[in-house]
Amino acid sequence: MGLILSIDVGTSNIKAALVDERGQIVGDKRSIGIKVESDATGRAEHDPLKLRSSLLEVCRLAIGDRGREIDRLALTSYQFGLVLVDKDHNPLTGISTFVDITAQAHHSRFLEAIGDVDQMYLKTGCPPVFQYPVNRLHYIAVTRPEISSKVAHVLDAKSFLLHALTGEYFTDYSSANSMGCLDIDGNWDETIINATGFCIDQFPRVLNGFVDTVELENSICNELGLRNGTAISVNLYDGAALAAALSGFEHHIAVGNFGTSGMFRIPTAAPMNDLGGGLIQSCLLQPGMFLTGAGINNCTIATNFLLNVLGLNLDYLRAKELSRPGSNGVMTFPYFTGERDKAIGNIGTGMVFGLGIASTRDDLARSFLEGVAFSFLLLKQRLSDEKVTELRLGGGGAANLPWMQIMADVLNLPIRLTQNSDMGIIGAGCVARHGDGGDLLRASREIMRGSQLIEPVAAHVAIYQEVSDRYFAIRAALREPLLARQGLSTMKGYVAEPIRKS
């Protein structure tokens, strides 16, 4: 096989590059920024037509004059996107992103329409948090009937872009899972979809991203300088593409992204749930294969907020070891855009606890880094049934080595870092080339050769084990004051149940 044109659609930019048989980027990676259109209502969307135009432009730039060397395309994209399209293939809405909160306050009405929320969780592997598009679908059906009556196609961001390239409506299991209404066997759940006010016929075909391909339209091949008949790999969502490059889905190896948001996931053969806490998502990759864990809303969002408030630059957080483990009693709860669990959820807000007259700027800064690490630790604890021997991280935040040492110490795990910031592109290319077998694992091991390993420091681990107990006790007590802050009724006696297997 020749070159793969691999495309990674994120919330802030679209990147594309040519990937060879060794999993290496050939030539220059190309990137086009994407504007998230927002306003005071909480809207945070991509313009579908601009996104489609940017997709074609970044492909042209990455291909250059090498179109005849390309055997296949691969496309990976973000989860939680939703766009509605009419019968003439025209978008009726923007493409919502995971930070869109216009339907946040509507979530309780959606849960009432569902009825048995725990059963929905068990059927789909998706906890009942407001970010899933099924909540937004119900919101649109209730508040904007003039739009919902015109809908012919209910799409995630990836299926919208795949249609632009192939003329067909389809997606992969992992992207479909993020809609919140795909069951753990890979079928759209008619009961849940009907409860939203839409119907199952409006949803795209779901294909196996590891093995299935669809041919591009001849007009697209001609426009991009590709051979007619060139196909695109259905592929995986961006977090799973990252995992493909970092670990090849090797057992007991956790993978994560460390960017604007974060991720902590491990491969499992069966779904897991967290009925009490509502934190764990079992993302279906293909029947009998899941990437289980969760996303974290606030990662470098937290540090960017800190630097803006204190008027500092990023070198301050990278230049030295700030304060000492435990930040001299200062604790930050970095929920600046809420969090994806039932306790904090959409009522979350950033908080600092333990400031005193002796507290320093370094204490405060380190507490922000530790707060993000504790978010990862919470996920690790909820997945305690699964053995994890190492965490592999990608993303821009992983370049902060003092922060990565904090992560290793808090999690009590070795942290393996890649020096390549484009593992999503590489992973999607490897999936398109190797599928899901041993070749993918071998390719990943070769890609990770020479990666940096950060070991936990035993003395720091002992401190964080004691600090984390206090941290999570305070976190558990936050729900009632957070509800009161928003003028909502409290949930007395709330206790998170232990994770259980289905």
ZIUR-V508605 format. One record per pair of residues at least 24 apart in sequence whose ideal C-beta (glycine too) atoms are under 7 Angstrom apart, sorted by the first residue. I is the first residue (numbers start at 1). J is the second residue. Records with the same first field share a line. If there is no record, write none. Layout:
BEGIN
I=J + J
END
This chain:
BEGIN
1=71 + 433
2=69 + 70 + 71
3=66 + 69 + 70 + 71
4=72 + 74 + 429 + 432 + 433
5=59 + 62 + 63 + 70 + 73
6=74 + 425 + 428 + 429
7=55 + 58 + 59 + 73 + 74 + 75
8=76 + 238 + 424 + 425 + 428
9=75 + 77 + 78 + 157 + 161
10=78 + 238
11=36 + 78 + 97
14=54 + 55 + 58
15=422 + 425
16=58 + 59 + 62
17=62 + 422 + 425
18=62 + 66
19=425 + 426 + 429
21=433
22=446
23=426 + 429 + 430 + 443 + 446 + 447
25=422 + 425 + 426
29=422 + 425
30=58 + 61 + 62
32=57 + 58
36=97
37=94
41=102
42=100 + 101 + 102 + 104
43=100 + 102
44=97 + 99 + 100
45=94 + 95 + 96 + 97 + 100
46=94 + 95 + 97
47=94
48=83 + 91 + 94 + 95 + 160
49=91
51=95
52=161 + 164
55=161 + 164
59=224
60=224
63=224 + 225
67=224 + 225 + 226
68=227
70=226 + 230
72=213 + 230 + 231 + 232 + 233 + 432
73=230 + 232 + 233
74=232 + 233 + 235 + 428 + 429 + 431 + 432
75=158 + 161 + 162 + 232 + 235 + 428
76=235 + 236 + 237 + 238 + 241 + 424 + 428
77=157 + 158 + 161 + 175 + 237 + 238
78=157 + 238
79=175 + 178 + 237
80=131 + 132 + 133 + 178
81=156 + 157
82=133 + 136 + 156
83=155 + 157 + 160
84=147 + 151 + 154
85=152 + 153 + 155
86=150 + 151 + 152
87=152
92=147 + 150 + 151
93=147
95=157 + 160
96=136
98=131
99=337
103=130 + 135 + 136 + 139
104=130 + 346
106=135 + 139
107=135 + 346
110=135 + 138
113=138 + 195
114=192 + 195
118=275
120=192
121=273 + 275
122=273 + 502
123=183 + 184 + 189
124=180 + 181 + 182 + 183 + 184 + 189
125=177 + 184 + 271 + 281 + 282 + 284
126=177 + 180 + 281
127=274 + 278 + 279 + 280 + 281
128=278
129=278 + 340 + 341 + 345
130=346
131=340
132=179 + 180
133=179 + 180
134=179 + 180 + 181 + 192 + 196
137=196 + 197 + 198
138=196 + 197
141=196 + 197 + 198
148=197
151=198 + 202
152=202
153=202
154=198 + 202 + 203
155=204
159=204
162=232
165=216 + 217 + 220 + 232
166=214 + 215 + 216 + 217 + 232
167=217
168=214
169=204 + 205
170=204 + 205 + 207 + 214 + 234
171=204 + 206
172=207 + 209 + 234 + 235 + 236
173=206 + 208 + 209 + 284 + 285 + 286
174=209 + 236 + 237 + 240 + 283 + 284 + 285
175=237
176=206
177=283 + 284
178=237
182=206 + 284
184=271 + 282 + 284
185=287
186=284 + 287
207=234
208=234 + 286
209=234 + 235 + 236 + 431
210=286 + 431 + 435 + 436
211=435
233=431 + 432
235=428 + 431 + 432
236=285 + 431
238=424
239=263 + 265
240=283 + 285 + 291
241=424 + 427 + 428 + 431
242=394 + 423 + 424 + 427
243=291 + 427
244=427 + 430 + 431 + 440 + 444
245=423 + 426 + 427 + 430 + 444 + 447
246=392 + 394 + 418 + 423 + 444 + 448
247=392 + 444
248=440 + 441 + 443 + 444 + 445
250=441
252=387 + 388 + 389
253=389 + 390 + 392
254=388 + 391
255=392
256=391 + 393
257=394 + 395
258=299 + 393 + 395 + 397 + 398
259=299 + 300 + 395 + 396 + 397
260=299 + 300 + 301
261=295 + 296 + 297 + 299
262=295 + 296 + 299 + 376
263=293 + 295 + 296
264=293 + 294 + 376 + 379 + 380
265=291 + 292 + 293
266=292 + 293 + 383 + 386 + 388
267=291
268=292 + 386
270=501
271=502
272=499 + 501
273=500 + 502
274=382 + 499
275=497 + 500
276=495 + 496 + 497
277=341 + 342 + 343 + 382 + 496
278=341 + 342
279=340 + 341 + 379 + 382
280=382 + 383 + 499
286=436
292=383
293=379 + 383
294=340 + 379
295=340
296=375 + 376
297=337 + 338 + 339 + 340
298=334 + 335 + 336 + 337 + 372
299=372 + 397
300=396 + 397
301=336 + 337
302=334 + 336 + 368 + 371 + 372
303=368
305=336 + 350
306=365 + 368
310=361
317=365 + 400
318=400 + 402
321=402
322=362 + 365 + 366
323=360 + 362 + 363 + 366
325=409 + 460 + 463 + 464
326=463 + 467
327=363 + 366 + 367 + 370
328=359 + 363
329=354
330=354 + 355 + 359 + 363 + 364 + 367
331=367 + 371 + 471 + 474
332=367 + 368 + 371
333=371 + 475 + 478
334=368 + 371 + 372 + 375
343=476 + 479 + 496
347=482 + 483 + 486
348=482
353=474
369=403 + 406
370=406 + 410
373=406 + 407 + 410
374=410 + 468 + 471
376=407 + 411
377=410 + 411 + 468
380=411
382=499
383=499
384=499
385=499 + 501
388=413
390=414 + 416
391=415
392=416
393=417
394=418 + 423
396=421
404=454
405=454
408=454 + 455 + 456
409=456 + 457 + 460 + 461 + 464
410=464
412=456 + 461
413=456
414=453 + 454 + 455 + 456
415=454
416=448 + 451 + 453
417=451 + 452 + 454
418=448 + 451
END
